[in-house]
Amino acid sequence: MSSRLVSSARKLLAGGRDRLSSLSREELVHLLASADQLLARADAPAAGESGAGAKHPLEPAPAEAAPGASTGRKKRRGEARPFDMSRYGQRWVALRVAYIGTRYHGMQYAEGVETVEGVLFEALTKTRLIADRDSCGFSRGGRTDRGVSALGQVVALRVRSSVVPPPAAEPPPAASAAAAGGESG
């Protein structure tokens, strides 16, 4: 885009949100039409170029990549590898959950309807923090009915963790001797 067209576009949009909110409907339509014309002129093919690729100025340009170049998209993988939860440590966590319940059929999981627990289990399973709902030791501190929102529901469960648990502490030697024979002396 030429610098002249850029300065024209800046003049049209000068003043920001305050100026735009004070314009009438007709003035806004005129402003958008002028901006559209500026974009069309900026994207028009130069003299001697083919106009075959001409399109609406607001449509995104097609991605043209060199052979073998990355397009920024992830490649599709074959079969998903099975996930072995036993290879990871686990720890207990408590989650404090807040939600707007208008789209849910309550907190407690129920087959065939969307519930808060169902969405929570889906996310935890998708991120592989849990293997399934039966093996995570899930418990909840309360529940709600259909359409009810909550600000501080608490759930507890075991999740996958990279934190290594501390080794089991051995009792001090004096305490173990006292417990063994109770010698006094």
C-alpha positions in Angstrom: 0.0 0.0 0.0 1.4 3.4 -0.9 2.2 5.9 1.8 -0.4 8.3 0.3 -3.2 5.7 0.7 -2.0 4.9 4.2 -2.2 8.5 5.2 -5.7 8.8 3.6 -6.9 5.8 5.6 -5.5 7.2 8.8 -7.3 10.5 8.2 -10.6 8.7 7.7 -10.2 6.8 11.0 -8.6 9.7 12.9 -10.3 10.4 16.3 -10.7 6.8 17.3 -13.7 5.4 19.0 -15.1 8.7 20.4 -15.3 10.2 16.9 -16.9 7.0 15.4 -19.5 6.8 18.1 -20.6 10.4 17.4 -21.2 9.8 13.7 -24.6 9.2 12.2 -25.5 5.9 10.4 -25.1 7.6 7.0 -21.7 9.0 8.0 -20.5 5.6 9.1 -21.7 4.0 5.9 -19.9 6.6 3.9 -16.7 6.2 6.0 -16.7 2.4 5.5 -17.3 2.8 1.7 -14.4 5.2 1.4 -12.1 2.8 3.4 -13.3 -0.1 1.1 -12.4 2.0 -2.0 -9.0 2.7 -0.5 -8.3 -0.9 0.1 -9.5 -1.8 -3.4 -7.1 0.7 -4.9 -4.2 -0.6 -2.8 -4.9 -4.2 -3.8 -5.5 -3.5 -7.5 -2.9 -5.0 -9.8 -0.2 -2.5 -11.0 0.0 -1.6 -14.7 1.1 -4.6 -16.8 0.1 -7.2 -14.1 -2.7 -9.7 -14.7 -5.9 -9.1 -12.9 -6.7 -12.8 -12.7 -6.3 -13.0 -8.9 -8.5 -9.9 -8.2 -10.9 -10.5 -5.4 -12.7 -8.5 -2.6 -10.1 -6.5 -0.6 -11.2 -7.9 2.7 -10.8 -11.6 1.7 -7.6 -13.2 3.0 -4.9 -13.9 0.5 -4.4 -17.6 -0.4 -1.4 -19.2 1.3 1.3 -19.9 -1.2 4.0 -22.1 0.2 7.1 -23.5 -1.3 7.1 -27.3 -1.7 8.0 -28.9 1.5 7.5 -25.7 3.5 5.5 -25.7 6.7 2.0 -24.3 6.5 1.8 -23.7 10.2 -0.8 -26.4 10.6 -0.2 -29.5 12.6 0.1 -32.7 10.6 -2.4 -35.3 11.2 -1.1 -38.2 13.1 -2.1 -41.8 12.7 -3.5 -43.8 15.7 -3.2 -42.1 19.0 -0.7 -43.8 21.2 -2.2 -45.4 24.3 -1.5 -43.4 27.4 0.1 -45.3 30.3 -0.8 -43.5 33.5 1.3 -45.9 35.6 4.5 -44.3 34.2 3.7 -41.1 36.1 3.4 -40.0 39.7 0.1 -38.8 41.0 -1.0 -36.4 43.7 -4.1 -35.3 45.4 -5.4 -31.9 44.5 -8.4 -29.8 45.4 -10.0 -27.6 42.7 -12.2 -24.7 43.4 -14.7 -24.4 40.6 -16.9 -21.5 39.6 -19.4 -21.7 36.8 -22.5 -20.2 35.3 -25.0 -23.0 35.4 -27.5 -21.9 32.7 -26.3 -24.4 30.1 -25.7 -27.3 32.6 -28.0 -29.9 34.1 -26.4 -29.5 37.5 -23.1 -30.3 39.0 -23.3 -34.1 39.5 -22.5 -36.3 36.5 -25.4 -37.8 34.6 -25.3 -39.9 31.5 -26.6 -38.2 28.3 -26.8 -34.6 29.6 -24.2 -31.9 29.9 -23.2 -31.4 33.5 -20.3 -29.5 35.2 -18.7 -32.8 36.3 -19.0 -34.2 32.8 -17.3 -31.2 31.2 -14.6 -31.2 34.0 -13.9 -35.0 33.4 -13.8 -34.4 29.6 -11.1 -31.7 30.0 -9.1 -33.7 32.6 -9.1 -36.8 30.4 -8.3 -34.8 27.2 -5.3 -33.2 28.9 -4.4 -36.7 30.3 -4.4 -35.5 33.9 -6.6 -38.5 34.7 -7.0 -41.8 33.0 -10.8 -42.1 33.6 -13.3 -41.0 36.1 -13.4 -44.3 38.1 -9.6 -44.4 38.9 -9.0 -40.8 40.0 -10.7 -41.0 43.5 -13.0 -38.1 42.6 -15.1 -36.5 45.4 -17.1 -33.3 45.5 -17.9 -31.0 48.3 -21.4 -30.0 47.1 -23.8 -30.1 44.1 -26.2 -27.9 42.3 -29.4 -28.3 40.4 -30.1 -27.6 36.8 -29.4 -24.0 35.8 -27.9 -23.0 39.2 -24.6 -21.2 39.2 -21.8 -21.6 41.7 -18.9 -19.6 42.9 -16.9 -21.9 45.0 -17.6 -25.6 44.5 -14.7 -27.8 45.6 -13.7 -31.1 44.1 -10.8 -33.3 45.0 -9.1 -36.0 42.9 -5.7 -37.6 42.1 -4.1 -36.2 39.0 -0.9 -37.0 37.0 2.0 -35.1 38.4 5.7 -34.6 37.7 6.3 -33.7 41.3 8.3 -36.5 43.0 6.8 -37.4 46.3 9.2 -37.0 49.3 10.6 -40.3 50.7 8.9 -41.7 53.7 10.4 -40.2 56.8 12.0 -42.7 59.3 11.5 -42.0 63.0 14.4 -40.6 64.9 16.6 -43.3 66.6 15.7 -42.2 70.2 12.0 -42.4 69.5 12.3 -45.9 68.0 14.3 -47.2 70.9 11.7 -45.8 73.4 8.9 -47.4 71.5 10.8 -50.8 71.3 11.6 -51.4 74.9 10.6 -48.4 76.9 14.0 -48.5 78.7 14.6 -45.7 81.2 17.6 -45.0 82.8 
